[in-house]
Amino acid sequence: MNSRALVLFSGGQDSTTCLAWALERYQHVETVAFAYGQRHAVELDCRLKVLDEFRAQFARWRGKLGDDHLLDLSLLGQISDTALTQDKAIEFEKNGLPNTFVPGRNLLFLTFAATLAYRRGLEVLVGGMCETDFSGYPDCRDNTLKALQVALSLGLASPMVIETPLMWIDKAATWRLAESLGGTALVDLIIEQTHTCYLGDRSVRHAWGYGCGSCPACELRAHGHAAFRAQAGPA
Ligand code: ZN
């Protein structure tokens, strides 16, 4: 059985839920994030707070949570022209993809993560990619990641498993998964500490957390949270 995992942990709702999922499942869990010239580094600050809160609030996870890594991929910001890395409005391109798509980002992230995991003796990569209510990013697709898992395992001459616990669930189910893993404490932690907004806005606190409330990431998060609360019934 695999027991050592590396979670791609950006400090958002999805990757925080994945981190909890991994801590319930594996004996040793490390985290990695990438600085790639994203316009708003606020999520990189949020992730450190989330890690502190995990250690403070969840005794059963504290001893499993290992080193955190931050890799500098600023090259990606230099070679891609997108609304996540340049100061431009979010809109849809002619090919139907939003201009928040950083081409090949997840392929690069997972490949660098695999290199790190190999060095650290970690056998599983965990990512929050999702095909259910995603923005159409082709590098979030299950088949893309299955192919990459094969390529990495061959290229490293060592099995490297890619786990994507959110692949087939929607945002409401992601909130439910967090609740099942860490109860109300984890749901509250995600609301207060994680960051999803594309615009880096943390000036307004909504029922679902901080954000501008109108970018695609905020809308997904808000709708998912509303559905989660509606399914749960009145508090
Ligand atoms: Zn937003």
Residues whose N, C-alpha, C, O or C-beta is under 5 A from the ligand:
A	BS01	ZN	C197 Y198 L199 G211 C212 G213 S214 C215 C218
